[in-house]
């Protein structure tokens, strides 16, 4: 089991630790519910250094990424980021990822540079998939093992971090990034891509600077109530927003169109992997669809629970479920037959041979206070 550069801090703070994607990761510190509300109301710090990062650089870097991802990379300007996925040959999803358009300061003439941020459990899988399709004049560099990543999330994140940088954090729009000096460290990337729905930043830097930056963040944020947050609260926060988790809500067998990710599947963006399959799906209609639902009772729907109709006929399967701390009710995501996917429809979750009533609703479940 691998460690991140912050594992010793988690253990010293008394975090409940467990294996996740091959890493020894903090699940919770003070408790999932308390940590959840820290992020919703103040500011919390997630260690997400287990994520993978690839640099793609070359004269045909754009062509490679445009071919292996579903979104339209040509729309990215320097300093912008994009959510996308890597389709497989069968119309499923190899992984979902972020694409950053980097400055070209280290590029030769005519070259472009990008950073791909991929899921921890899929680093090798994604690397193999992308390099397999790299018939372009471009180079791919895996910087995962030398990169540390902290996500500082919550409505007070900008105020808590501002003393550590001259970059105006409140002027980093959603899905953009800036690069500069942070906590005395040069060439730090500060992005605003979020996975919690409460705002904040992701901080990318070299692992050799990990202790220095960890200490600086917690000292600067002390007066704002900053706290370390585990993966348990990260899951309840993302689920309240209806965000997909790879391995639960999307995988090699699910289409991005079925998962409601048509907005990152640009069918007019040229010839990318499985583009024809997605065009056929859109033309012929989907057989299943990922829906959000709220439970009527207090029982939590869990991954792989069967979804049935009123007569008990199977119509789908739960992919994610939890009790929402913000809503004080049980929520979930799952795939159902397209004919049963209309918002407002009643469905039932088979939990230990009991039919628990649920209603299909619009995601996100949580609405950020204005």
Secondary structure, 3 states (H helix, E strand, C coil): CECCCCHHHHHHCCCEEEEECCEEEEEECCCHHHHHHHHHHCCEEEECCCCEEEEEEECCHHHHHHHHCCCCHHHCCCCEEEEEEEECCCCCEEEEEEEEECCCCCCCCCCEEEEEEECHHHHHHHHHHHHHCCCCCEEEEECHHHEEEEEEECCCHHHHHHHHCCCCHHHCCCCEEEEEEECCEEEEEEECCCCCCCCEEEEEEEHHHHHHHHHHHHHHHHHHCCEEECHHHHHHHHHHCCCCCECCCECCCCCCCCCCCHHHCCCCCCCCCCHHHHHHHHHHCCCEEEEEEEECCCCCCCCCCEEECCCCCEEEEEEEEEEECCCCEEEEEEEEEHHHCCCCCEEEEEECCEEEEEEEECCCCCCCCC
